[in-house]
């Protein structure tokens, strides 16, 4: 494959490429070997430096005052326009830089510590059990629609205090936000119109919830954020509603796609599936390997605030670097046999949750959800195989799978 690649024909950012082929691992491998800091130009986005090595992404991520999040959160490909994308109409943790980022993160951070999420295990277990109970007796399903999308959505909705009858609406908004350029999820004439509709719908919904929680606070995260203060003042409206936007989308999409990609990896590597079933003690390292293998968040961007260098390459003030996390998690200098799916991999220093200042707030919750889900699948899923093509999301931001039909034998839950 490498012989057909060159620095002139690489495509690492087009959403269509991801939808057709999945992650461009051949291209990333080529760049890691030949030009790990690569100036990339695309007709529908501003140029950027592609960063593909694990060590470089770690180094950049640990310098939040040199490489800012705020000016350019991600490399957004906007077909049909030669200009830059419009300014995002929200302000949440991912857009914020120190010291503001730390002040806003602290508002809910204790809810997402290992201790803060551990008491949720029984609740998550009950949700997962009910989802699987509803499918017991069927010999096939769409794993995304019937299982992997339902569990993390239910968990984040419960944490936010969203009533059950509104969960499907949250699901729709997250699909339209992450998959705004995907024809299946578009609502309107353009990607931007889809994103705007989803954002405004979610903003209005939580604006109403916030008003209720200010009058009558409860113990959910919506109440915490609605009544929070930064520097003694209530959160401004845009930052307040953007907080919910981030929690809903990030709390649903990434775990959903790690779950789907994890089962796909086990189907494609039956020796690892058998190994895990015979030795459930491998569950925790298996979850870490699933997260490394899938790396649901493809990229975030940073902007240099002054002239600097990365691996000897000069980066000028105002230029963007794009951090490709799935590439880092296949770096042969960090991982032995990086293209082998190994449920017992140890050590496993993946950076699928990011690293440094912007390490994923919900990482502990995601790990717990994945542990619960795969523990139940190990116990109850006697066999599974693909029953049709895997359909991938048209996105170069989140590595999503929209549909994954499977044949299966799902046993009843143990008492």
Buried (B, 14 or more C-beta within 10 A) or exposed (E): EEEEBEEEEBBBBBBEBBBEEBBBBBBBBBBBEEBBBBEBEBEBBBEBBBBBBBEBBBBBBEBBEBBBBBBBBBBBBBEEBEEEBEEBEBBBBBBBBEEBBBEBBEBBEEBBEEEBBEEBEEBBBEBBBEBBEEBEEEEBBBBBBBBBBBBBBBBBBBBBBBEEEEBEEBBBBBBBBBBBBBEEBBBEEBBBEBBBBBBEBBBEBBEEBBEBBEEEEEEBBBBBBBBBEBEEEEBEEEBBBBBBBBBBBBBBBBBBBBBBBBBBBBBEBEEBBEBBBEEEEBBEBBBBBBBBBBBBBBBBBBBBBEEBEBEEBEBEEEBBBBBBBBBBBBBEEBBEEBEEBBBBBEEBBBBBBBBBBBEBBBBBBBBBBBBBBBBBBBBBBEEBEBBEEBBBBBBBBBBBBBBBBBBBEBEEBEE
